[in-house]
């Protein structure tokens, strides 16, 4: 077991794990993420920004401002590479192309989007586990966010899930090389009944059948992450989830593409290095996914809870409160 003292000594060394920041048009939020990344001073730093849209001067000014802010705030010594697109690709292509570009240059790395504010321990958590599981073909990604409302009481620092989480995460080139944003092989896997082998409940199967059909046949929603989940599913790839949340999503507002409405994960009170309970790292004895935790994630993120269950009531009550807040906000702006 590695002690916290050894980790504190390590934090003074150069952070060698490459980091990719994906941004677009949110300068204020991007600056917060840059300030967090600046604390670890990565030696290899990659930045990708989607391009401007036609006939939208306000948005295009935000794009320009975001890029200028990024370059102005990279004040530490690093090998910087940028991918600034001249035109707007949309979420699906912009993010997936950025990650592919990243892994054209590195074998493993950490990926952060401009609305995911990380705890300092997130970077070291990912860096350490990228090394440990580099050649373990059962592990396909390492997440920073934990959507469970209560921290685990177990001693282990993390657990395993079949669901990939992309609010701050890490993976290897060996895994991303299998990714296809258009999921061209979905009809073949569908005809073989692949979902019956992956999901236990009928509701999960229906949800993912509809989702993957929509992506394959209609290219909607305009996103990239369901395809990454699909890639992990068909390869039996597990995701490592920290037992304490290490990412706070600050993007639930009008600037967002997909999270204008909804409920962000838990905020983080202390972002300082090694202040979380994941360090010193305590590894699980066995590699197997947490079925109960996956059921909870399915209920709050995917197929949803059973109608009129306690969880269903809680989730829908929160949604109602969010809608009321939005209505009141709009009424205030009008007046």
LUMSE-518921 format. One record per residue: x, y, z of N, C-alpha, C in turn; residue in three letters. Coordinates in steps of 0.2 Angstrom, whole numbers, plus 5000, padded with zeros to 4 digits. Atoms other than C-alpha are relative to their C-alpha. Last residue first. Layout:
XYZXYZXYZALA...
***
This chain:
500249944996480352094922500650055001UNK500449975004480851974908499850075004UNK499749965005482351924918499650044995UNK499649954997481351884934500450044994UNK500549954998480051784924500450065003UNK500249975006481551684916499550065001UNK499449975003482251644933499850044994UNK499949934996480551604940500650044998UNK500649965001480251474926500150075003UNK499949975006482051404928499450054998UNK499549955000481751384946500250034994UNK500249944997480151294943500550065001UNK500549965005480851184931499750065003UNK499649975005482251134943499650044995UNK499749944997480951104957500550034995UNK500549955000480050984945500250075003UNK500149975006481550894941499550055000UNK499449965001481950864959499950044993UNK500149944996480150804962500650054999UNK500549965004480350684947499950065004UNK499849975006481950614955499650044996UNK499549954999481250594972500350034994UNK500349944997479650514966500550055002UNK500449975005480550384955499750075002UNK499549965004481750344969499750044994UNK499849944997480250304980500650044996UNK499650024995479450194967500350065004UNK500249994993478050274958500449965006UNK500549954999478650214941499749995007UNK500750025001480150104942499550055002UNK500350044994481750204941499349974998UNK500449964995482550274925499849955005UNK500750025001483250184909499550035005UNK500150035006484850294909499249984999UNK499749975006485550414921499749974994UNK500049925000484650404938500350024993UNK500649964998484050224937500050074999UNK500550015005485450154927499450035002UNK499849965006486650224939499550004995UNK500149934998485750144954500250054994UNK500749995000485749974946499850075001UNK500249995008487649994942499250015000UNK499849935002487950024961499850014993UNK500549964997486949864965500250074998UNK500750015003487949764952499550055003UNK500549994994489649824958499350004997UNK500449945000490849754944499550005006UNK500750025002492149624948499650065001UNK500349965005494049644950499349974997UNK500250045006494549564966499750054995UNK499650075001495549624981499849974994UNK500550064999494949804979500449944999UNK500350035006496449934979499549945002UNK500150074997496750054994499649964994UNK500450055004497550214987499949935003UNK499650045004498150335001499649944996UNK499350014998497150424996500149995007UNK499850055004495350404990500849985001UNK499950064997494750495005500249944996UNK500650055001494950664998500249935004UNK500549994994496150795005499449964999UNK500050054995497650734994499550015006UNK499750065001497750894985500049955006UNK499350004999496551034989500349934999UNK499750035006494851034981500749995001UNK499349994999493851044998500449974993UNK499849954995492051064998500750025000UNK499550024996491550974982500250055004UNK499549965000489850984974500649985005UNK499949964993488750834972500650054999UNK499850044995488250794954500250045006UNK499350015000487250914943500249955006UNK499850004993485350894942500849995000UNK499750064997484550924925500350025007UNK500550024994484151054913500349945003UNK500449934998485351154901499549985006UNK500250004993486450994901499750075003UNK500550064998486550944883499850005007UNK500350035006487351094874499549955002UNK499950075001487651204890499749974993UNK499550005005487751394890500149934998UNK500249985007486051404897500549994995UNK500249935001486551314913499850014993UNK500750015000487151144921499750074999UNK500349985007488951164916499249994999UNK500249934999489851164933499650034994UNK500249975007490050984934499750065001UNK500649964999490950944950499850034993UNK500249955006492250804948499450035002UNK499449955001493150704962499950054994UNK500049965006491650614970500650044999UNK500249934998492150484983500050044994UNK500550014994492250294981499850075002UNK499849994994493150324964499450005005UNK500349954997492450234949500350025007UNK499949994993493450124938499750065003UNK499849944998492650074922500150015007UNK500249974994492549904915500250075001UNK499649954997492649844897499750035007UNK500050024993491649694892500550045004UNK499450034998492149734874500149985007UNK499950065004490349754868500749975001UNK500550054999489949864883500249944996UNK499850034994491549974882499549945001UNK499350035001491250024864500249965006UNK500250065004489350054868500749964999UNK500350064996489850164882499949944996UNK499450024996491050264870499749945005UNK499650045005489550274857500649975004UNK500450065000488450344871500449954996UNK499850044994489850474874499649935000UNK499450055001489950554857500049955005UNK499550014994488450674855500549944998UNK499449985003487250744842500550005006UNK499849935000485750644848500750014998UNK500249964994485450584836500049965006UNK499549964998486250514820499850055005UNK500249935001484650444813500550065002UNK500549995006484950264809499950084999UNK499850045006486550224820499650034994UNK499449985002486250354834500249974993UNK500049935002484450324835500650034998UNK500350005006484650134835499950074997UNK499550025005485950144849499650004993UNK499549955000484750244860500549984994UNK500249935003483250144856500550054999UNK500250025006484149974860499750064996UNK499450005004484950054875499949984993UNK499749935000483350104883500650004995UNK500449965005482449934878500350075000UNK499950025007483849834885499650044996UNK499349985003483949934901500149984993UNK500049935001482049914904500750034997UNK500349995006482149724901500050084998UNK500749985000483349704915499750024993UNK500450054996484949604916499250024999UNK500549974995485949694903499649955003UNK499749954996487549644894499650025005UNK499450024996487249474887500250055005UNK500250054995485449514882500649975004UNK500249964994486149674874499749955005UNK499549994995487149564862499850045006UNK500350004993485649484854500550025005UNK499750064996486649424838499750015007UNK500350075002485549534827500349945004UNK500750014999486049684837499749944998UNK500050024993487949654836499249995002UNK499850074999487749654817500049975007UNK500550055003486649804816500249935001UNK500650014995487849894829499549964997UNK500150074999489449864818499449995005UNK500250035006489450044811499949935001UNK500250074998489450124828499849964994UNK500650015004489550304820499849935001UNK500549954998490750374833499449984996UNK500349985006491850214832499450055001UNK500649965000492950174846499850024993UNK500650045002494150024846499450044999UNK499950025007495750134845499449964998UNK500349955005495050214861500149984993UNK500750015000495450054871499750054995UNK500250075002497250024866499350005001UNK500050015008497550214866499749934998UNK499450025004497250214885499850004993UNK500050075004495950294896500649994997UNK499450025003495550434908500049944997UNK499950075000494050534915500749984996UNK499450014997493250694919500249935000UNK499949934997491450704917500750005004UNK499649965003491450554906500050075002UNK500249934998490750414916500550044997UNK499449955001490850234908499750075002UNK500249935003489550114914500650045000UNK500050015007490049934917499850064997UNK500750005003490649974934500049994993UNK500050015008492149944945499350004998UNK500350065002492550004963499950004992UNK500450005006493650134971499749934999UNK500049935003494750184986499550004994UNK499749995007494350024995499950074997UNK499449984999493850035014500450024993UNK499550055001492050025011500750035000UNK499750024993490850145018500649955000UNK500050074998490450215001500349995007UNK499450045001490050394999500049935003UNK499650014994488250444998500749964999UNK500149954995487350524984500349995007UNK500450024994488050414971500050055005UNK500749975000488550504955499649985006UNK500450054997490450474957499350035001UNK500649994997491450574945499749945003UNK499949954995493250554941499450015004UNK500449944999493150404930500250045006UNK500049974993494450284924499750065001UNK500049934998494250184908500050015008UNK500049955006494450024899500050075002UNK500249934998494849894912500150044994UNK500750004997494749704908499850085002UNK500549995005496249714896499250005003UNK500550044997497449744911499450014995UNK500050065004499049804902499449955002UNK499849995007498949984908499949944996UNK500550045004497949944924500250004993UNK500150064997499350004937499649954995UNK499450045000499950144926499949935002UNK499850025007498350214922500649964999UNK500450065002497850194940500149984992UNK499750064997499250304946499649944997UNK499350015002498850444934500349935003UNK500050035007496950434936500749984998UNK500450065000497050454955500049974993UNK499550054997498450584954499649935000UNK499550015005497350694942500549945002UNK500250035006495750674952500649984996UNK499850075000496650714968499849964994UNK499350015002496650894963500249935001UNK499650004994494750894963500749994998UNK499750064996494150924946500350025007UNK499549974996492951054938500349955005UNK499950054995492050984923500650025005UNK500549994995491251114912500149955006UNK500049934997492651144900499550015005UNK500449955004492950954896499950075004UNK500449954996494350854904499650054995UNK500449965004495250704897499550045004UNK500649984996496750614906499650054995UNK500049934998498050514896499350015003UNK500550004995498750354889499950075002UNK500250074998499750304874499450005005UNK499850034994500050484867499749935001UNK499449984997500050574851500249975006UNK499550015005498750494840500750025002UNK499750065000497850474856500449984994UNK499650014994497550654858500449945000UNK499449965001496950674840500549995006UNK499650045005495750534843500650034998UNK499750064997495150624858500449964996UNK499449974995494950794849500349945003UNK499449985004494050704834500550025005UNK499750065002492750624847500750014996UNK499750034994492450794855500449934998UNK499449964997492250894839500349965006UNK499350005004491350764829500550035004UNK499850075002489850724841500750004997UNK499850044994489750894849500349934998UNK500550034996489650994833500349965005UNK500150075001490951024820499449975003UNK500350034995491051214819499849934998UNK500750005001492351284808499749965005UNK500249945004494151334809499350014999UNK500450015007494551204822499850064997UNK500549955001495851244835499749994994UNK500450025006496951084839499450055000UNK500749975001498251144851499749974994UNK500250015007499951064857499250025000UNK500749985002500851124872499949984993UNK500050015007502451044879499350014998UNK500350065003502451124896500149994993UNK499650035005503251254907499749944998UNK499550054998501951344917500449974994UNK499449964998500951504912500649955003UNK499550065000499551424902500750035001UNK500050034993498351564907500449945000UNK499849954995498551674892500149975006UNK499349995002498351534879500350055005UNK499650064999496751474887500750014999UNK499950014993496051654888500449945002UNK499549954998496351684870500249995008UNK499450025002495451524865500650055003UNK499850064996493951564876500749984998UNK499849984993493851744870500349945004UNK499449975000493851684852500350025007UNK499550055002492451564855500750035000UNK499950054994491451684865500649954998UNK499649964996491651814850500249965007UNK499450005003490951674839500550045004UNK499750064999489451654850500750004998UNK499950014992489051834850500349945002UNK499549964998489351854831500149995008UNK500149994993488251714826500650035003UNK500549944999488051714807499850005008UNK500249955005488951544804499550055003UNK500650025004489651444818499950064995UNK500549965000491451454825499449984996UNK499949945003492651314829499350045000UNK500450005006492851174841500050074997UNK500649955000494251194853499749994994UNK500450005006495651064858499450045000UNK500649965000497051084870499650004994UNK500350005007498450964874499350045001UNK500649974999499650974889499750014993UNK500350005007501150874891499350025001UNK499449995005502250924906499750004993UNK499850055004500750944917500550014995UNK499549985005500751084930500249944995UNK499650065001499751004944500650014995UNK499750024994499051164950500449945000UNK499449974998498851234933500349985006UNK499550045003497551104929500750035002UNK499950064997496451184942500549964997UNK499749984994496751364935500149935004UNK499349995001496351294918500450015006UNK499750065002494651224923500850014999UNK500050044994494151384931500449934999UNK499449974996494751484915500049965007UNK499450035002493651364905500650025004UNK499950074998492151404915500649974998UNK500050004993492351594912500149935003UNK499449974997492751574894500150005007UNK500149994993491351454889500650035003UNK500349935000491351444870499850025007UNK500349975006492351284865499850085001UNK500449944999493351184876499750024994UNK500549995006494151004877499650065002UNK500649964998495650994889499650014993UNK500349975005496850844886499450045003UNK500749984999498050794899499850044994UNK500349955005499650694897499350025002UNK500550025003500350604913499750054995UNK499850035007502050664917499449984996UNK500550045001501650784932500149974993UNK500349985006503350854937499449954998UNK499650025006503850814955499550024994UNK499549955001503250904970500349994993UNK500349945003501650804970500550054999UNK500150005007502650644973499750064997UNK499349995003503250694990499950004993UNK499849934999501450714995500650014998UNK500349965005501050544988500150075000UNK499650015006502450464998499650044994UNK499349974999501750535014500350004993UNK500149935002499950475009500750045000UNK500349964995500550295010499950074997UNK499749945001500650174995499850055006UNK500449945000500050005000500450065000UNK
***
